Amino acid sequence: MRYSLFSVLGQALRGQRDWTPQWRDAAPKAEYDVIIVGGGGHGLATAYYLAKEHGLTNVAVLEKSHIGSGNVGRNTTIVRSNYGLPGNIPFYEHSMKLWEGLEQDINYNAMVSQRGVLNLYHTDAQRDAYARRGNAMRMAGIDSELLDREGVRAMVPFIDFDNARFPVKGGLLQRRGGTVRHDAVAWGYARAASDRGVDIVQNCAVTGIRRENGRVTGVETSRGFIGAKKVGLSVAGSSSLLASMVDMRLPIESHVLQAFVSEGVKPLIDCVMTFGAGHFYVSQSDKGGLVFGGDIDGYNSYAQRGNLHTIEDVMEGGMALWPGLGRLRLLRHWGGIMDMSMDGSPIIDRTDIGGLYLNAGWCYGGFKATPAAGFCFAHTIARDEPHPDSAAFRLDRFATGHVIDEKGMGAQPNLH
Amino acid sequence: MRIRCPYCGERDNGEFSYLGDAAPVRPDGMEASPQAMHDYVYLRDNRAGEIRELWYHGAGCRAWLVVTRDTRTHTVADVQPARDVAKARAVTPAGSASHA
């Protein structure tokens, strides 16, 4: 069923009785050309672009739980392409452009809202670093504006400009950045992939990867063996666990990241704002809740829940920037498992095992990458070669020295 | 999550900072192959389950500790001074632990 104004009006007149399920909840077939492990945003997008761009429709997405139950439903919905390093810039801009056309492409309201992403700076040195990053973006044809204090005041007059320790001096603004309704991204890609013939198999946990003569032949699952010519892993925080099934060790640690929503209030902030002197970012959802977050907890975890001292740290960051936040109550908070890589940048690549491909290491920045990660991973799987926009995201870059360390932290994943 | 420091008793984990898995052992820099050094610096087992890891009690006694903890539940099973663990192994466990 194609969604349009007429379908909405027609259903309203018929008492909303004739809506059909958005995607087929498929049972697994005996064999596929490609199996994507992981029914998150990246996995579903990969399946969609395999079908759309490469004509591969004998494809299954295997999800251990239900689609959208992992990080695609747990993030703070921010999209942006304000990166500063050559390996990252073209990839994230590709993603931004796909976001801009996504709703027409998949005929789904993903609530793409280009409300602007504002990174605040608090020192002269930070201004210079932001100016450099903004210039790198503009050199690549990406919009960026360096705002002074008054420019920031016009956008967010309510923050503490004269904080004694962290005075707000200005900000780097990407107006094309913003937010996207995260669940709708999972549902929309699932529906679009399913419409093109992709099987979405839920409650199907992969327990082993079968190999013969150095090539994958399929996966063992909780619903039996499923044959496949090619297998793509797109499982975020569980990447190391899947890789261990084929005796691979990855340059990845799994860490827990918490996110928060306040009670709903009237419109307060109409952009995404980040604190530059700590780690705190905030936007407002359409329901009125402030959605915010900060650092990862900092220790290895598969628990999908964090601890109190990180909550305290995030709140302190928020209060230092925006004291009025203290009048709000926290409504809920949750955790997701991040695949923190050793340089803070992702991996989209082939592996040493024939027919096995890896999309991992997104740290806590995977949501904004969803369309391009799917697009480039599909390209890598279908053509057996990297897409030019993700060519730097190689698995062997740590051995060759071509790391992409946007934050300059070194091989310490909990600091990225 | 609380960690029972052998010197200070049970304390909130906010007092500690985290280095990571205690298992990797630094190869001898003069003798090590580039592959061995790469594996030590970059590759991790990243297991779901009980692992031994290095924590630093920066807001307490400033000792490096080897904590045995379950990454699925955050349950801390055991805490040892990293110094004792290193002596028992008679080799240095990992870069920063040698400063304990």
Interface residues (C-beta under 8 A of the other chain):
Chain A: S240 L241 S244 R249 L250 P251 I252 E253 S254 G298 Y299 N300 S301 Y302 A303 N307 L308 H309 E312 M342 F398 A399 A411 Q412 P413 N414
Chain B: M1 D12 N13 G14 S17 Y18 G20 D21 P34 Q35 H38 D39 V41 Y42 L43 R44 D45 N46 R47 A48 I51 E53 W55 R69 T71 R72 T73 H74
